[in-house]
Amino acid sequence: MEPEDDAIKSLFVQNTAQGYKLLGLALLSLVLMFADSRFDYLSKLRFYSAVLVTPVHVVAAIPARINEWGRGAFSSRSELLNENAALQDQLLETQFRLQKLEHLSAENRRLNALLNASSDVQELVVRAQLMGESPDPFSKRILINRGVNDDVYVGQPVLDADGLMGQVTEVQSLHSWVLLITDPQHSTPIQVNRNGIRAVASGTRDTLHTLTLVNVPNTADIREGDLLVTSGLGQRFPAGYPVGVVSSVRVDTGKPFAEVLVQPTASIDRSRNLLLVFAEAPDAAAALPTAPADGSSELPGGEEAAAAEGPEAEILETDALEEESVADDDSPAAAEVESPAGEPL
């Protein structure tokens, strides 16, 4: 029994010694942790320890890197094709969004320019949108999305952000046709903004971007770069709207008139947002009195009496006075009445 007792005693002694060692290491760890948190004594030691352990980390990561390289090297051709197709789709979608962004930015600039243009116009304006163009190659007309329901009328001026575009020539319920100022059948009364010289600008058959001034004398003071605006004559276009800029002036001494070409200020082939100009409120025409079918007047008594006192009433009154004067001169008191034989009665 003695050998067994000795073994038990030695095991107990060893366990007790290991317990003391564990306790000592735990206390040392607590002391080091406290010193590290309160003081900076162990920062360098921690740095150099990390440097010494770095090779161990690299060696430990080698299997994971080998595995990742193997998967990339031995991936199937179908996976690469699928990934390439997905990237191409993503690229196309990104390009599409970029194009849309550019379009929206340009549209924003055009709307801002249109807003500034509408603020310069004194009359009432209504925004319209370009819907289409005439398929006839000899007619320069555009279709807009405003019609009778929007109080559009024939002859109404149409502008864009830069100047005069044309006038309405045909009105439908929801759409209207606009004849452009560059159409050869369209003429616009204009005046030179610099000196007030009046002329007529007509469209040309060959191009969409050129106007010509009709019957301008060779001695007219018109120069290249002059701004032409509507003169207001003809009571169709209000005065002051930009029409074009003189691009060239050719004077031939053998001809009585100069050849003056004008470039329109409006973006004839690019504008999509337009302005319909109302000289007065759209419902003002409906408020005007109209004559009935039987020809009788519907004016109130006061207005009818005032209307009767116009120039025609003055003429009638003058004629009545002349007749009274003649009657006074032909009365028996003023002249003798002779018989057919010539003797006084």
Contacts in CASP RR format, 6 or more apart in sequence:
PFRMAT RR
TARGET T0000
AUTHOR 0000-0000-0000
METHOD contacts of the structure
MODEL  1
MEPEDDAIKSLFVQNTAQGYKLLGLALLSLVLMFADSRFDYLSKLRFYSA
VLVTPVHVVAAIPARINEWGRGAFSSRSELLNENAALQDQLLETQFRLQK
LEHLSAENRRLNALLNASSDVQELVVRAQLMGESPDPFSKRILINRGVND
DVYVGQPVLDADGLMGQVTEVQSLHSWVLLITDPQHSTPIQVNRNGIRAV
ASGTRDTLHTLTLVNVPNTADIREGDLLVTSGLGQRFPAGYPVGVVSSVR
VDTGKPFAEVLVQPTASIDRSRNLLLVFAEAPDAAAALPTAPADGSSELP
GGEEAAAAEGPEAEILETDALEEESVADDDSPAAAEVESPAGEPL
32 42 0 8 1.000
35 41 0 8 1.000
35 42 0 8 1.000
36 42 0 8 1.000
36 46 0 8 1.000
110 161 0 8 1.000
110 271 0 8 1.000
110 272 0 8 1.000
110 273 0 8 1.000
111 273 0 8 1.000
113 161 0 8 1.000
113 162 0 8 1.000
114 127 0 8 1.000
114 160 0 8 1.000
114 161 0 8 1.000
114 273 0 8 1.000
114 275 0 8 1.000
116 161 0 8 1.000
117 159 0 8 1.000
117 160 0 8 1.000
117 161 0 8 1.000
117 162 0 8 1.000
117 163 0 8 1.000
117 275 0 8 1.000
118 125 0 8 1.000
118 127 0 8 1.000
118 275 0 8 1.000
121 159 0 8 1.000
121 275 0 8 1.000
121 277 0 8 1.000
123 238 0 8 1.000
123 277 0 8 1.000
123 278 0 8 1.000
123 279 0 8 1.000
123 280 0 8 1.000
124 277 0 8 1.000
124 278 0 8 1.000
124 280 0 8 1.000
124 281 0 8 1.000
124 282 0 8 1.000
125 159 0 8 1.000
125 275 0 8 1.000
125 276 0 8 1.000
125 277 0 8 1.000
125 278 0 8 1.000
126 146 0 8 1.000
126 150 0 8 1.000
126 275 0 8 1.000
126 276 0 8 1.000
126 278 0 8 1.000
126 282 0 8 1.000
127 273 0 8 1.000
127 274 0 8 1.000
127 275 0 8 1.000
127 276 0 8 1.000
128 144 0 8 1.000
128 145 0 8 1.000
128 146 0 8 1.000
128 158 0 8 1.000
128 273 0 8 1.000
128 274 0 8 1.000
128 275 0 8 1.000
128 276 0 8 1.000
129 144 0 8 1.000
129 145 0 8 1.000
129 272 0 8 1.000
129 273 0 8 1.000
129 274 0 8 1.000
130 142 0 8 1.000
130 143 0 8 1.000
130 144 0 8 1.000
130 271 0 8 1.000
130 272 0 8 1.000
130 273 0 8 1.000
130 274 0 8 1.000
131 142 0 8 1.000
131 143 0 8 1.000
131 144 0 8 1.000
131 145 0 8 1.000
131 175 0 8 1.000
132 142 0 8 1.000
132 143 0 8 1.000
133 141 0 8 1.000
133 142 0 8 1.000
133 143 0 8 1.000
134 140 0 8 1.000
134 141 0 8 1.000
134 142 0 8 1.000
134 143 0 8 1.000
134 177 0 8 1.000
138 205 0 8 1.000
139 183 0 8 1.000
140 179 0 8 1.000
140 180 0 8 1.000
140 182 0 8 1.000
140 183 0 8 1.000
140 208 0 8 1.000
141 169 0 8 1.000
141 177 0 8 1.000
141 178 0 8 1.000
141 179 0 8 1.000
141 180 0 8 1.000
141 183 0 8 1.000
142 165 0 8 1.000
142 177 0 8 1.000
142 178 0 8 1.000
142 180 0 8 1.000
143 175 0 8 1.000
143 176 0 8 1.000
143 177 0 8 1.000
143 178 0 8 1.000
144 158 0 8 1.000
144 175 0 8 1.000
144 176 0 8 1.000
144 178 0 8 1.000
144 274 0 8 1.000
144 276 0 8 1.000
145 174 0 8 1.000
145 175 0 8 1.000
146 152 0 8 1.000
146 175 0 8 1.000
146 176 0 8 1.000
146 276 0 8 1.000
147 171 0 8 1.000
147 172 0 8 1.000
147 173 0 8 1.000
147 174 0 8 1.000
147 175 0 8 1.000
147 176 0 8 1.000
148 171 0 8 1.000
148 172 0 8 1.000
148 173 0 8 1.000
149 173 0 8 1.000
149 174 0 8 1.000
150 276 0 8 1.000
150 282 0 8 1.000
151 278 0 8 1.000
151 282 0 8 1.000
151 283 0 8 1.000
152 168 0 8 1.000
152 171 0 8 1.000
152 176 0 8 1.000
152 276 0 8 1.000
153 168 0 8 1.000
153 171 0 8 1.000
153 285 0 8 1.000
154 168 0 8 1.000
154 169 0 8 1.000
154 170 0 8 1.000
154 171 0 8 1.000
155 167 0 8 1.000
155 168 0 8 1.000
155 169 0 8 1.000
155 236 0 8 1.000
156 167 0 8 1.000
156 168 0 8 1.000
156 276 0 8 1.000
156 277 0 8 1.000
156 278 0 8 1.000
157 164 0 8 1.000
157 166 0 8 1.000
157 167 0 8 1.000
157 236 0 8 1.000
157 237 0 8 1.000
157 238 0 8 1.000
157 241 0 8 1.000
157 276 0 8 1.000
157 277 0 8 1.000
158 164 0 8 1.000
158 165 0 8 1.000
158 166 0 8 1.000
158 167 0 8 1.000
158 168 0 8 1.000
158 178 0 8 1.000
158 274 0 8 1.000
158 275 0 8 1.000
158 276 0 8 1.000
158 277 0 8 1.000
159 165 0 8 1.000
159 241 0 8 1.000
159 266 0 8 1.000
159 274 0 8 1.000
159 275 0 8 1.000
159 277 0 8 1.000
160 266 0 8 1.000
160 267 0 8 1.000
160 271 0 8 1.000
160 273 0 8 1.000
160 274 0 8 1.000
160 275 0 8 1.000
161 267 0 8 1.000
161 271 0 8 1.000
161 273 0 8 1.000
162 242 0 8 1.000
162 265 0 8 1.000
162 266 0 8 1.000
162 267 0 8 1.000
162 271 0 8 1.000
163 241 0 8 1.000
163 242 0 8 1.000
163 243 0 8 1.000
163 244 0 8 1.000
163 264 0 8 1.000
163 265 0 8 1.000
163 266 0 8 1.000
164 181 0 8 1.000
164 188 0 8 1.000
164 230 0 8 1.000
164 237 0 8 1.000
164 241 0 8 1.000
164 242 0 8 1.000
164 243 0 8 1.000
164 264 0 8 1.000
164 265 0 8 1.000
164 266 0 8 1.000
165 178 0 8 1.000
165 180 0 8 1.000
165 181 0 8 1.000
165 266 0 8 1.000
165 268 0 8 1.000
165 271 0 8 1.000
165 274 0 8 1.000
166 178 0 8 1.000
166 179 0 8 1.000
166 180 0 8 1.000
166 181 0 8 1.000
166 186 0 8 1.000
167 178 0 8 1.000
167 179 0 8 1.000
167 186 0 8 1.000
167 236 0 8 1.000
167 237 0 8 1.000
168 176 0 8 1.000
168 177 0 8 1.000
168 178 0 8 1.000
168 179 0 8 1.000
168 276 0 8 1.000
169 177 0 8 1.000
169 178 0 8 1.000
169 179 0 8 1.000
170 176 0 8 1.000
170 177 0 8 1.000
178 274 0 8 1.000
179 185 0 8 1.000
179 186 0 8 1.000
180 186 0 8 1.000
180 208 0 8 1.000
180 268 0 8 1.000
181 188 0 8 1.000
181 201 0 8 1.000
181 203 0 8 1.000
181 211 0 8 1.000
181 243 0 8 1.000
181 264 0 8 1.000
181 266 0 8 1.000
181 268 0 8 1.000
182 203 0 8 1.000
182 204 0 8 1.000
182 207 0 8 1.000
182 208 0 8 1.000
182 209 0 8 1.000
182 210 0 8 1.000
182 211 0 8 1.000
182 264 0 8 1.000
182 268 0 8 1.000
183 203 0 8 1.000
184 202 0 8 1.000
184 203 0 8 1.000
184 204 0 8 1.000
184 205 0 8 1.000
186 202 0 8 1.000
186 203 0 8 1.000
187 200 0 8 1.000
187 201 0 8 1.000
187 202 0 8 1.000
187 203 0 8 1.000
187 214 0 8 1.000
188 200 0 8 1.000
188 201 0 8 1.000
188 202 0 8 1.000
188 211 0 8 1.000
188 230 0 8 1.000
188 237 0 8 1.000
188 243 0 8 1.000
189 198 0 8 1.000
189 200 0 8 1.000
189 230 0 8 1.000
189 231 0 8 1.000
189 232 0 8 1.000
189 233 0 8 1.000
189 234 0 8 1.000
189 236 0 8 1.000
189 237 0 8 1.000
190 198 0 8 1.000
190 199 0 8 1.000
190 200 0 8 1.000
190 201 0 8 1.000
190 213 0 8 1.000
190 228 0 8 1.000
190 229 0 8 1.000
190 230 0 8 1.000
190 231 0 8 1.000
190 243 0 8 1.000
191 197 0 8 1.000
191 198 0 8 1.000
191 199 0 8 1.000
191 228 0 8 1.000
191 229 0 8 1.000
191 230 0 8 1.000
191 231 0 8 1.000
192 199 0 8 1.000
192 221 0 8 1.000
192 222 0 8 1.000
192 226 0 8 1.000
192 227 0 8 1.000
192 228 0 8 1.000
193 226 0 8 1.000
193 227 0 8 1.000
193 228 0 8 1.000
193 229 0 8 1.000
194 223 0 8 1.000
194 226 0 8 1.000
194 227 0 8 1.000
195 221 0 8 1.000
197 220 0 8 1.000
197 221 0 8 1.000
197 222 0 8 1.000
198 231 0 8 1.000
198 233 0 8 1.000
199 213 0 8 1.000
199 214 0 8 1.000
199 215 0 8 1.000
199 216 0 8 1.000
199 220 0 8 1.000
199 222 0 8 1.000
199 228 0 8 1.000
199 260 0 8 1.000
200 213 0 8 1.000
200 214 0 8 1.000
200 215 0 8 1.000
201 211 0 8 1.000
201 212 0 8 1.000
201 213 0 8 1.000
201 214 0 8 1.000
201 228 0 8 1.000
201 243 0 8 1.000
201 244 0 8 1.000
201 262 0 8 1.000
202 211 0 8 1.000
202 212 0 8 1.000
202 213 0 8 1.000
202 214 0 8 1.000
203 210 0 8 1.000
203 211 0 8 1.000
203 212 0 8 1.000
204 210 0 8 1.000
204 211 0 8 1.000
204 212 0 8 1.000
208 268 0 8 1.000
208 269 0 8 1.000
209 263 0 8 1.000
209 264 0 8 1.000
209 268 0 8 1.000
209 269 0 8 1.000
210 247 0 8 1.000
210 261 0 8 1.000
210 262 0 8 1.000
210 263 0 8 1.000
211 243 0 8 1.000
211 244 0 8 1.000
211 261 0 8 1.000
211 262 0 8 1.000
211 263 0 8 1.000
211 264 0 8 1.000
212 259 0 8 1.000
212 260 0 8 1.000
212 261 0 8 1.000
212 262 0 8 1.000
213 222 0 8 1.000
213 258 0 8 1.000
213 260 0 8 1.000
213 262 0 8 1.000
215 257 0 8 1.000
216 222 0 8 1.000
216 257 0 8 1.000
216 258 0 8 1.000
216 260 0 8 1.000
217 256 0 8 1.000
217 257 0 8 1.000
217 258 0 8 1.000
218 251 0 8 1.000
218 252 0 8 1.000
218 253 0 8 1.000
218 255 0 8 1.000
218 256 0 8 1.000
218 257 0 8 1.000
218 258 0 8 1.000
220 258 0 8 1.000
222 246 0 8 1.000
222 249 0 8 1.000
222 258 0 8 1.000
222 260 0 8 1.000
223 246 0 8 1.000
223 249 0 8 1.000
224 246 0 8 1.000
224 247 0 8 1.000
224 248 0 8 1.000
224 249 0 8 1.000
225 245 0 8 1.000
225 246 0 8 1.000
225 247 0 8 1.000
226 245 0 8 1.000
226 246 0 8 1.000
227 242 0 8 1.000
227 244 0 8 1.000
227 245 0 8 1.000
227 265 0 8 1.000
228 242 0 8 1.000
228 243 0 8 1.000
228 244 0 8 1.000
228 245 0 8 1.000
228 246 0 8 1.000
228 262 0 8 1.000
229 239 0 8 1.000
229 240 0 8 1.000
229 241 0 8 1.000
229 242 0 8 1.000
229 243 0 8 1.000
230 237 0 8 1.000
230 238 0 8 1.000
230 239 0 8 1.000
230 240 0 8 1.000
230 241 0 8 1.000
230 243 0 8 1.000
231 239 0 8 1.000
231 240 0 8 1.000
232 238 0 8 1.000
232 239 0 8 1.000
232 240 0 8 1.000
238 277 0 8 1.000
238 279 0 8 1.000
242 265 0 8 1.000
242 266 0 8 1.000
243 262 0 8 1.000
243 264 0 8 1.000
243 265 0 8 1.000
244 262 0 8 1.000
244 263 0 8 1.000
244 264 0 8 1.000
244 265 0 8 1.000
244 266 0 8 1.000
245 262 0 8 1.000
245 263 0 8 1.000
245 265 0 8 1.000
246 260 0 8 1.000
246 261 0 8 1.000
246 262 0 8 1.000
247 261 0 8 1.000
247 262 0 8 1.000
247 263 0 8 1.000
248 259 0 8 1.000
248 260 0 8 1.000
248 261 0 8 1.000
249 258 0 8 1.000
249 259 0 8 1.000
249 260 0 8 1.000
249 261 0 8 1.000
250 258 0 8 1.000
250 259 0 8 1.000
250 260 0 8 1.000
251 258 0 8 1.000
251 259 0 8 1.000
252 258 0 8 1.000
252 259 0 8 1.000
289 298 0 8 1.000
289 299 0 8 1.000
290 298 0 8 1.000
291 297 0 8 1.000
291 298 0 8 1.000
292 298 0 8 1.000
297 304 0 8 1.000
297 307 0 8 1.000
299 307 0 8 1.000
328 334 0 8 1.000
329 335 0 8 1.000
336 344 0 8 1.000
336 345 0 8 1.000
337 344 0 8 1.000
337 345 0 8 1.000
338 344 0 8 1.000
338 345 0 8 1.000
339 345 0 8 1.000
END
